[in-house]
Amino acid sequence: MWNNYKMIKNFFARFTWNNIQGGKTMKFYSYEYLQSKIAQNNIVGIVIVGILLLVLLFSLIKYYKNRQDKKYRELSIILVLGTVLAITIGITNYKDKSVSSNQYRSSVQFIEKIAEHLNIEKTRIYINSEASIENSFVKIDDTYYRVISSGKKDDYLLEKIDLVDPVVEKVEVNK
């Protein structure tokens, strides 16, 4: 009976790995990498809006000094529209980054829970999903686990699996 269970479990591990891998490298993300994704800001968008506002201010000053010259008025109108567009795009990007940041945060919290429950360092844990822990795999040192989640925030089960000829890439923070 026990041997049948082991055979089924090994078959499942091979079946799962072959279906997931599909001839590609399986990526596992480090704790530090996930934390760095949370901290990223859109500085480029802020700089563009700042430059547009400075040019807008310059053109408005020029327009008010010489109201006869229409080119500064037209330039001001174009810059106002461009600034409004840039701010709108910035708000949309901020909302998108906020959603993805929350997803990264959930993976980071999950790694922290695993480290606490297993009493190991967070830097030894890698997860193959940047966002969701549902149906993901965890790599601790050279051991692989499948995450079984009940849907509740703190309820999960780690099932040890044996991968056949794994091709694994660890994604670390670029320093």
Secondary structure as UniProt FT lines:
FT   HELIX           2..21
FT   TURN            22..23
FT   STRAND          26..30
FT   HELIX           31..39
FT   HELIX           43..65
FT   TURN            67..68
FT   HELIX           70..118
FT   HELIX           122..124
FT   STRAND          125..127
FT   TURN            134..135
FT   STRAND          137..140
FT   TURN            141..142
FT   STRAND          143..149
FT   STRAND          156..161
FT   STRAND          168..171
//
